[in-house]
Structure formats: C-alpha cells, structure tokens
Amino acid sequence: MDEAIQTHLKSLEDAVQATAIPADRKQTALWCIRQLPALYTLSCQTGEGRHDDEITRLVQGLMQQLTTDGATCPESQKLAAGIPDGFRRLHQRLGLSFLSLKLPAPLPSPRKARKSDEKKQRTTQGRSEKAADAGEDPPPQVRAVAAVSKSSAKTFQNREKELQALLATPAGRKKLEELSARYQESGGRVRPANTSVVTYILVHERDRGLIVG
C-alpha cells in the first residue's frame, strides 16, 4: 500500500481519537478506518471495483458515526465535513478511482427516538406495546457496522482462490506477507509459526466479517 495512503489513514485515525464523541461511536469509527488498509491493498492488487465499493461504504460508515445527531462535537462535525474532499485529493494524487462520498444526514438521537415511540403509544389505542417495538430502531452504530459487514463479505472459497493465485509468483507471495503483517499490526492475532500465510489471512478476514462460509 502506498505510503501516502498509510499517512492519510493514520492522520484520520488520530483525528477521530481526538474527538469527544461517545466511546461506542468512536470505537465503530476507528473500526471502519482500520479495515481500509487491507482493502486498499486488495484494490491495488486486483484492480477490481468491488474493493473500491467496500472502501466507500466503510468511509460512509465512518462519517455516519461522526455526524449522528445527539452524539457530535465541533471537532467531529468539522472532521466529517472534510473527509470527502480529503479522500478525493488523495485518490487524485495517486491516480485512483474517485469514491462517491456524501456527508450523511444526521440520524435521530436515542432521545428523539424514544419521544417518537412515546407519541406512537399515545396515539395508537390498544396497540401501545406493538407500536413501541415497531418504532424502536437498532443503535445507529450497529446499523453502520452491519451494513459494512454485509456489503464487504465475500465467499470463503473465492477469497481462498484469490490468495492462492498470489502464491504463484514471488511478487504475489511478498504481497501476502505484507498483508499478513498489516493485519497483525492492526490488532489481529499473531500468526503462529506453523500457519500458512493464506490460512492466517482467511481466518483473520472471516473473524472480521469480510468473508463468509
């Protein structure tokens, strides 16, 4: 992965850490950022647009955590507003495909959601419990992670074929070792000495929800 991408993502991670958003939203935002290095590596290796789509969804999830109504701070608002242009300039400088990023509209805060449920309970006779259940949405950060995981997931068999194909050349084997090292640096488990690089990558990506099966 290009050093400029690493620098950009590290700067973005530090900026998120410096915000005053709630801990659960900060954790989700950082999770989104930490999935990006592996996806940029895959995008550069394969040139497949689906990896760019996955990067786009992760960045959108990141911005969602920074702009959710009732959980923001001035730093997070300013940071989120500059993310689309930051990635646009990065991709333009490196000759990468542009990401279709839009600053999301604020989601309702939990307090507003509860008020909405109470209103439904008052106006719906004989069905107050059902109305409350129907009006209650999952936490925004859960929706963001679920959407990212669903959009990013690929089959175990297809991913295994991709990785095994890289074993055929010295350059491919080098890329696999770099990806394995990057996963370990990003908080993954240490690769056991008797575990192949392909097996380690597959297990790591399945644990993170990037592959299924």
Backbone torsions as a table, in degrees:
resi	resn	phi	psi	omega
1	MET	NA	139.9	-177.9
2	ASP	-60.8	143.8	-179.3
3	GLU	-62.3	-32.1	179.5
4	ALA	-64.1	-35.9	178.3
5	ILE	-67.9	-44.4	178.9
6	GLN	-59.3	-43.9	-179.4
7	THR	-64.2	-42.7	-179.5
8	HIS	-62.9	-45.6	-178.0
9	LEU	-68.5	-37.4	178.1
10	LYS	-64.5	-42.2	178.3
11	SER	-63.2	-39.7	179.6
12	LEU	-66.6	-40.7	178.8
13	GLU	-63.3	-43.1	178.7
14	ASP	-62.6	-39.1	-179.6
15	ALA	-65.8	-39.8	177.4
16	VAL	-64.8	-41.7	178.7
17	GLN	-59.0	-32.6	-175.9
18	ALA	-80.6	-10.8	-179.8
19	THR	-76.5	167.6	-179.1
20	ALA	-107.7	24.1	177.9
21	ILE	-69.2	157.8	-179.2
22	PRO	-56.4	153.6	-173.3
23	ALA	-59.7	-38.5	-177.8
24	ASP	-67.3	-37.9	178.7
25	ARG	-71.7	-37.1	177.9
26	LYS	-63.9	-41.4	179.7
27	GLN	-62.5	-42.1	179.1
28	THR	-65.9	-42.1	179.2
29	ALA	-61.9	-43.5	178.9
30	LEU	-66.3	-36.4	176.6
31	TRP	-59.3	-43.6	179.1
32	CYS	-59.7	-45.2	-178.9
33	ILE	-63.1	-40.5	-173.6
34	ARG	-74.9	-11.2	173.0
35	GLN	-83.9	-16.9	-172.4
36	LEU	-68.6	-39.2	-178.5
37	PRO	-55.1	-45.8	-179.1
38	ALA	-64.3	-38.3	-179.5
39	LEU	-70.3	-37.4	175.4
40	TYR	-64.4	-38.7	177.5
41	THR	-61.2	-46.1	179.1
42	LEU	-63.8	-39.4	179.8
43	SER	-62.6	-42.9	179.5
44	CYS	-69.5	-33.9	-178.4
45	GLN	-72.7	-43.3	-171.0
46	THR	-103.5	-26.3	-176.5
47	GLY	70.1	15.1	-177.7
48	GLU	-84.9	134.6	-177.1
49	GLY	-66.2	-22.2	-178.3
50	ARG	-64.0	-29.0	177.7
51	HIS	-70.2	-36.2	175.6
52	ASP	-64.8	-36.6	177.3
53	ASP	-63.0	-40.6	-179.9
54	GLU	-67.3	-38.7	176.5
55	ILE	-61.7	-43.9	179.7
56	THR	-58.9	-45.2	-178.1
57	ARG	-66.4	-36.4	177.9
58	LEU	-66.8	-42.5	179.3
59	VAL	-66.3	-38.3	175.7
60	GLN	-62.1	-40.4	177.0
61	GLY	-62.8	-38.6	176.5
62	LEU	-60.1	-49.5	-178.9
63	MET	-63.6	-33.7	179.2
64	GLN	-61.7	-40.8	179.6
65	GLN	-66.3	-29.7	-177.8
66	LEU	-83.2	-16.4	-173.1
67	THR	-118.7	2.1	-178.7
68	THR	-60.3	130.0	-177.5
69	ASP	-60.8	135.9	178.2
70	GLY	87.7	-2.9	-178.1
71	ALA	-136.4	29.7	-175.5
72	THR	-113.0	167.8	173.3
73	CYS	-142.7	163.7	-178.8
74	PRO	-54.6	-38.6	-179.2
75	GLU	-64.7	-41.8	-177.9
76	SER	-69.4	-37.6	178.0
77	GLN	-62.5	-46.4	-179.4
78	LYS	-65.5	-41.4	179.3
79	LEU	-62.3	-47.4	-179.0
80	ALA	-61.6	-40.2	-178.3
81	ALA	-63.6	-28.4	-177.9
82	GLY	-93.0	-6.9	-176.7
83	ILE	-63.6	-48.9	-178.9
84	PRO	-56.9	-45.1	-179.2
85	ASP	-68.5	-34.2	178.5
86	GLY	-62.5	-45.5	178.5
87	PHE	-70.4	-33.7	178.4
88	ARG	-62.2	-45.5	-179.7
89	ARG	-67.9	-37.3	177.7
90	LEU	-62.3	-48.2	-178.7
91	HIS	-67.7	-35.9	178.5
92	GLN	-64.8	-41.6	-179.5
93	ARG	-66.1	-33.8	-176.9
94	LEU	-96.7	-1.9	179.8
95	GLY	73.5	28.6	-179.5
96	LEU	-95.2	161.9	177.2
97	SER	-63.2	140.4	179.3
98	PHE	-72.1	145.7	176.4
99	LEU	-91.8	138.3	178.5
100	SER	-88.3	88.0	-174.8
101	LEU	-109.3	137.2	175.9
102	LYS	-132.9	134.9	177.7
103	LEU	-66.2	118.9	-174.9
104	PRO	-70.1	152.3	173.7
105	ALA	-71.8	143.9	-179.9
106	PRO	-57.7	137.1	173.9
107	LEU	-81.9	155.2	177.3
108	PRO	-61.3	140.2	176.1
109	SER	-72.5	159.1	177.3
110	PRO	-55.0	-35.6	179.8
111	ARG	-65.1	-43.3	179.3
112	LYS	-66.4	-37.2	179.0
113	ALA	-63.1	-41.0	179.2
114	ARG	-65.3	-40.1	177.9
115	LYS	-62.5	-38.2	178.7
116	SER	-64.0	-40.5	178.5
117	ASP	-63.8	-42.0	-179.8
118	GLU	-62.4	-37.5	-180.0
119	LYS	-65.8	-40.6	178.3
120	LYS	-64.1	-36.7	179.4
121	GLN	-65.0	-37.5	-178.5
122	ARG	-72.7	-31.6	-173.2
123	THR	-95.8	-11.4	-178.4
124	THR	-109.1	108.9	-175.8
125	GLN	-81.8	135.5	175.2
126	GLY	75.8	-2.3	-178.1
127	ARG	-134.9	32.9	-173.9
128	SER	-62.4	-41.4	-177.6
129	GLU	-66.6	-43.5	178.8
130	LYS	-64.5	-39.1	-179.4
131	ALA	-63.5	-39.7	-179.9
132	ALA	-64.9	-42.8	179.8
133	ASP	-64.9	-40.7	-176.7
134	ALA	-69.1	-31.1	-176.5
135	GLY	-86.1	-6.5	-174.9
136	GLU	-92.5	119.1	-179.3
137	ASP	-95.8	155.2	173.4
138	PRO	-63.6	156.9	177.1
139	PRO	-54.1	142.7	-178.9
140	PRO	-54.1	-38.9	-176.9
141	GLN	-67.6	-30.1	177.2
142	VAL	-68.2	-41.6	178.5
143	ARG	-62.7	-41.3	-178.4
144	ALA	-63.4	-46.3	-178.6
145	VAL	-66.6	-40.1	179.8
146	ALA	-62.8	-40.9	179.7
147	ALA	-65.5	-41.4	179.0
148	VAL	-63.8	-45.5	-177.3
149	SER	-63.4	-42.6	-178.9
150	LYS	-65.5	-42.0	-177.4
151	SER	-73.5	-28.6	-175.1
152	SER	-87.7	-19.1	-172.1
153	ALA	-68.0	139.9	174.0
154	LYS	-133.3	167.6	-176.3
155	THR	-74.1	148.6	179.3
156	PHE	-59.8	-42.1	-176.7
157	GLN	-64.5	-44.0	-179.8
158	ASN	-65.3	-41.4	179.8
159	ARG	-66.3	-37.8	178.9
160	GLU	-61.7	-40.8	178.4
161	LYS	-64.0	-40.0	178.6
162	GLU	-60.0	-46.2	-177.2
163	LEU	-69.8	-40.4	-179.9
164	GLN	-65.4	-32.1	177.7
165	ALA	-63.3	-32.8	179.3
166	LEU	-70.2	-22.1	179.4
167	LEU	-68.6	-14.9	-173.8
168	ALA	-73.5	-18.3	-176.9
169	THR	-129.5	152.0	176.6
170	PRO	-57.7	-40.6	179.8
171	ALA	-63.6	-39.8	179.2
172	GLY	-66.2	-41.5	178.7
173	ARG	-64.2	-36.3	177.4
174	LYS	-63.4	-41.8	179.3
175	LYS	-64.0	-37.5	177.8
176	LEU	-63.6	-43.4	178.9
177	GLU	-64.2	-38.3	178.5
178	GLU	-65.6	-40.0	179.1
179	LEU	-66.3	-41.3	177.6
180	SER	-60.7	-45.0	179.7
181	ALA	-64.0	-38.4	-179.6
182	ARG	-66.3	-39.2	177.7
183	TYR	-62.7	-41.0	-179.9
184	GLN	-66.9	-38.8	179.6
185	GLU	-67.4	-30.0	-177.3
186	SER	-83.1	7.3	176.3
187	GLY	110.4	6.3	177.9
188	GLY	-76.1	169.3	178.4
189	ARG	-67.9	150.4	177.6
190	VAL	-66.7	135.7	-178.7
191	ARG	-74.2	120.2	178.3
192	PRO	-61.8	150.9	-176.1
193	ALA	-62.0	-31.3	-176.7
194	ASN	-95.5	11.9	180.0
195	THR	-103.1	129.1	180.0
196	SER	-67.2	155.7	-178.1
197	VAL	-64.3	-35.5	179.6
198	VAL	-66.1	-45.0	179.7
199	THR	-62.3	-42.1	-179.8
200	TYR	-61.5	-45.7	-178.9
201	ILE	-64.0	-43.3	-179.6
202	LEU	-62.1	-45.0	-179.9
203	VAL	-63.6	-43.6	180.0
204	HIS	-61.2	-46.8	-176.4
205	GLU	-70.3	-32.2	176.5
206	ARG	-69.2	-39.4	177.5
207	ASP	-62.6	-32.2	-178.7
208	ARG	-88.0	-0.2	178.8
209	GLY	80.5	12.3	-179.8
210	LEU	-80.9	-19.1	175.3
211	ILE	-135.9	156.2	179.4
212	VAL	-127.8	157.3	177.6
213	GLY	101.4	NA	NA
